[in-house]
Amino acid sequence: MAQTIKLVLTASIGLAISGSLLAAAPTISAQDFVDKLESPWDMAFMKDGTMFFTEKCKGLSVRLPSGAINKLHGIGATTGYSSASADLFCDGQAGMMGVAIDPQFASNRFIYAYSSSNLGGKLGNRVMRFKLNDAMTGVSDRTDIVADVGYKPKASKHPFGGPGAHNGGRIRFGPADGFLYVTTGDNHLGIGPMSPTYIGGKVLRVDRDGKAAPDNKPPAGFDPRVFTYGHRNPQGIAFRPGDNRPFTAENGPWHTDEVTALVNGGNAGWDPRPNMAGRKECSDDYCGYSPNQMGAMDPKKRAAYMPMTDLKTYPTAMKPAWNNKGMSQGMFCNAFLSGAKWKDWNGQMVVGYAGIGIHGTGVGNRLDLLKISADGLSATKTDLPWPTVAGRFRACELGPDGDLFVALEDQGKIIRVKPE
């Protein structure tokens, strides 16, 4: 039986959260939606409530409105799936990640997934397109529409440096333009984020065949698929209701997770190359960790650390709306709440954290509410109370009925958060 926990946030008791009185905050309940999963990573919904979801080390599945679950496509030797690809693998941060549904699904039945692969002996990430059968029991016709999100040439010696470190991996179709947005991480490759040809550390915008959106505006000489560049590890992307502007949620180094409003052709300002002025020696030619981040949590020493968005070197870089108070706690997902039932929270962004006390910054496993300014350059935060002691918030997505669905990686479940 699903467990429901009510979180009372009503005007009648005038509950103050983080110093702000939420006079019209909704009353919400949290209920298990799918459990007994292994590292759930992403979700995508159809209008009738059908939910596609991924498990990082298993594969792609679908939950039907009846509650039945069909396992569609597995990783490597994974069993129980109607099909599998031998080249797909899971190791560390690598595995089956983002999932998206084609806006024209009714006519083409296309589903997309982002996964790590060793096809042809080359390690990297791929965006794959599948065709779902009418019975929703299996997929076929795998087509790799983005096949060159390569890994760095050698294994990283940095913390969290296993295969595929900093994968990015979220994929979403823009609600207004119908193009697929793909977030890619820097993979601990120093030259990556600012490279015109390496597509790690980027947000790509492509059509259903993987071709560049014709109105992308990357700098001269850049891969035409690039929508924005200079990213570290964007693992969330969401579109604001009303203006449909894309916002990323991005992991910081020893400091500064960021939410950023994207600008076509924009630079996110992350440049971990070792040849920048004032840099100390960098292991593997990647300056994203110590010693260039030492003292980052001490306000008196912050002038010495390498910034997440380097506005000194790149004064026209996109300025983040939120920087998590200068802390790195594993910001991994974002979604906008939409609908009158969310009351004062309608239109605000939810961001989820998957860090459990990383980098000495305290527990990061929580949800925040961000009220972002119209220009996308600032935000105010409210903590969203949560009835769990531990949980890595890996994905957050609004369902077709306006409820919020959250994937808790450590607990192996997807939770439904419902405003009453």
N, C-alpha and C positions, 0 to 999 in steps of 0.2 A: 504494500500500500504506500502511495506517495505521501511524504511528510510535508505538511504545510506549516510555515512559521510566519506569523504576522508581525510586521514592523510598524508600529503605530506612529505616524507622523502627521498629526492633524492639528488644525487650528484650535480645537477645543482644549487641548492641553498646552498649547503655545510652546512647543518643543523648540529649543534653540540648538542649532547644529553649527559648530565651528564659528560661533559668534553671530550667526545670522538667524533671525526669526522667520521661519517658513510658515507664514500665516495661512497659505493655501496649498500646503504640501499634500500630496495624496497619501492615503493609507495603502501600503503595499504588502503583498504576501509573496513568499518564495516557496516554490514547490518543485520537487524532482520531476523532470520531464522524461529524461532517458538516463538510466544508470548502468552500472556494470560495464563501463567503457574503459578503454586504455588510452590515456593521453588524448582526449578529444581536442581538436585544434581549430576547426572552423565549422560554420553553418551557413546554409543558404535556403531561403524559403520560397515556395510557390504560393499563389493567392489562396489556394484551398487548404493551406496548412502543411502540405507535404514538405518535409525538411531533409535536405541532403546534408551530410556531415562527414567529416574526416577524422580518423584516428591516426596519429602521427606514425605509429609503427605497424599499423594494420592496413588501412586503406579507406576507400570511399563507400559509404552506405547511404540508404534512404529510409527515412521513417515515414510511413504512410499515415493519413489522417486517422485510420483505424488503430494506430499504435504498432502495427506490424513493421518489422525492420528487415529490409533486404540488403544483403551485402553484395555490392556491385563489382568493385575492382580492387584487388589486393596488391600488397607490396611483396615482391619477390616470391618466396615460398609460403606466404601466408595462406592458411587453409580456410575453407568455409565460404569463400567468395566465388561468384559465378565466373569470374575471370581474374587474371593477374598478369603483371608485367615483371619479368625476371630482372630487368635493369633497375627497377625502383628499389630503394633501400632506406633503412632507418639507422642512424648512428648519431648520438648526441643531439644536436639541434636539427639535424637533417631528417627528412621523412616526408610523408604526405601532409601537405599544409592547406593552402587556400582552396576554396570551392566557390563556384559561381554558376548561375543559371542564365542561359542566353535570353535576352529580351524577346526574341522570336521563338521561344521554346515550343509554343503550340504548333508551329509549322515545321521546325527543324529538329526538335528534341535534343538539342546540344547542351551538354554539361561540361564544365571546365574544372580542372584541378591543377594545382601547382605542387610538384613533387621533386625530391632529389633523385638523381639518376646516375648510373655509371655506364650508360649506353656507349658502345664502342671503346670502352676503357677510359672514357673522359668523365670525370666527376663534375657535377654541376646540377642546376635546377632547370626544370622544364615546365612550361604551361601546356597541358594536354587537353585536347577537345575529344569528347566521347559522344556517341549517339545512344540515347537510352531507348530500350525497347518498349513497346506499348504496354506490356505487363509490369513495367518498372522492376523487373527482376534481374536485368543485366545490361551491360553496355558493350558497344562494339566500335569499330572504325576509329581507333585511336589515331589522332593526328597531332603532332607536336607543333603547335603554332609559334611558340617561343622556345628555342632549343639551345640557346647560347648564353645562359646565365652561368658562366663558368666559375669554378672555384680557383683559388690561388694555386700557383704551381706546386707548392709544398705545404706540408702540415704546419699549422701555426704553433708557436711555443708559448702563446699567451694564455691567460686563464680562459676557460670556456672555449678553448681553441680546437675542439675536435672537428671532424668533417662537417662542412657546411655551417660553421659558426657565422652568425650574422646572415641569415638566409633571406630576411624579409619574408615574403610568402603570402601576403594577403592579396586577393584578387576580387575586384568589384566592377560591375558595369555602371557607368555613369547614368543616372536617371534621365538626364536631359539630352546627352549627346549619343548614348548607345554604344560608346566605346568601352573597351576593357582596360581598366587601370591595374597595373601589376607593380607591387612594391618589391624591390630587391635590396639585399644588404651588401655591405662592403666586403664581407668574407675575410676580414683582417688583411686586406690588400691595400697598402698605403696609397698607391696611385689610383685606386679604383673610383672613388666618388667624383673626382674631377676629371677623370679620363673621358675623352670624347667617344671612345670606341668600346671600352669595357663597360658592360651594362649592369655591373654591380654598383650599389649605392645610388640607385635611381628609382624614379617612378616612371614606368612606361605607359603609354596610351596607344592601344592598337585596336584593330578591328577583329572580327571573329576568325580571320585567317592569319592573324599575327602581323599584318601590315600596319605601318605607321598611320595614325590618324592624320589626314592631310593638312590640318591646321595646327599641328604641333609646331612650337617655335623654339627648338633648342638652338644654342649658339652655333655659329658656323663651324662645320667640320664634325659636329656631333652626329651620332646615330639618330636617324630621323624618328625612331620610336620613342626617344626620350622626351618626357613631359617636364620633369624636373630632375635635377642632379644634385650632387653634394650631400647625399644622405649617408647616415651611419647604419641604421637598422630599423627602417620603418616597418612595423608589423601590424599597423592598423591604418585603414583609410575609410572615411565616411563622408557623405555628402549632406550638406546642410539643407533642410527643407526651406523652400522659398526661393533661394538663389542657386541651389544645387552646387555650391562651391565645395571642392574637395578639401578635406583636412586630414593630415597624417598624424598618427600617434607613433612616437619613435623612441627607442631605447637610447639613453645616454651612456657615457663611459662611467667614470667614478662620480658623476654629477649630471644633473640637468637632463632628465627625460623631457621631451618637447611635444607639444601640439602645434602644428603649423598649418596656416591657410595657404594652399598651393597657388602659385601663379604660373601660367603657361610659360615654359622656358626658364623658370626661376632656379636659383641656386640656393640650396639649403645651408651652405656654409660650413660643412664638415670636411676638413682637409687634413688627414693624418699622415701626410708625406713627411719624411725626415729632413727635407731640404728647406724647411721653413725657418725663418729667422728666430733665433733663441731656443730652438729645440735641443733637448739633450739627446744622447744616443738612444736609438730606438731599436728594440729587438725585432728582427725580421723586416726592418724598414717600415714598421707600422707604429706610429706614435700615439695610438689611441689608448694606451694603458700607461702604467708607471714606466719611467720616472716623470713623464710629462704631465701626469695627473696627480702627483703627490701633493698633499695639502689642499686638495680641491674642496674638502668639506670644512676647512678652516677659513672663515671670511677674510681673515687678515692675510691669507696667503693666496687668495684666489686670482690675484693679478698674474701669478706665475703659471697657472695651469692653462692647458690648451682648451679653448672654448668649444662647445658643441656647435654653435653658430658663430663663426669667426667674422664678426662685423668690422673688425679692424682691417683684416686682409681683404674682405669682400663687403664693402659698405653698402652695396645694393642687394645683399642676400635677403631672402625672405625672413622676416622677423617672426619668431614664434609668438603665439598667443599665450602660451602657458609653458612654464619650465619646471613644474613640480617643485617649486621653491628651491631650485638648485640641487635637487637630489636625484640619484639614479636608483629606482626601485622596480625596474622591469616593466615599463609601460608597454602593453602589448596589443590592446584593442580599443576601438572607439565606435560609438554609435550615437545618433541623435534620437532623442525621445520626441515623439510626434503624436499629437492627438489631445483633445480637450480633457480626457480622463487623467492625463498627467498633470493637470492644473498648472501650478507655477513652474513645474519642471518642463512643460511643453516647449520644445525648441532647444533645450539644453543638451549638451553632449555628455554622455557617459564615457569615462575612460577606465579601463581595468588594468591592474598591475599583477604581474606574475612573479615578482621578486620577493624572496623570503629573507629579509634582513641582509640583502647583498650590499657589498661595498660599505659596510658599517653605517648604513643610513636608516636602520630600523625596518620593521616589517612593512612590506609594500603590497601584500596581497589584500586588495580592497578595490572598491569602486569609488570614483569621484564624479561629482556633477560639475560641469563647467558652463558658466553663462558667458558666452563669447560675444564680444562687441561686434557691431555690424561690419566694421572694417577688417575684422579678423586679426587685430593686432594686440588684443588684450583679453583677459578673462578673469572672472571671479570664481572661486571654488567653494563647493559645499561637499562635505563628506557624506556619502551615502551609507548609512549603517547596514551591517550585513551580519546575519546570524550564524556565521561559521567561524571557527577558530583558525582554520588554515584552509588555504585554497589558492591555487594559481589561476588567475583569471585570464584564460588564454584567448577567449573569443567572446564578443558581445554583439548581438544582432537583434534588431526589431523584427518581430513576426508580423504576419499580415493582419492580425487583429490588434496590433499596437502594443502587445506585451513585449517585454524585454527578455531575451533568452541569453544565458551566460554559460559558457563552457568552463568547468573547473577541472583543470588538468590533473592535479594531484588526487582529487576525489573521484575521478573517473565518471563524471556525470554532467549532464546539461540541465540547468535550472531554469524554470520559468518564473519571472518576476512580474507580478500582476498588480496594477493599481486598482484598488477596489472602488 
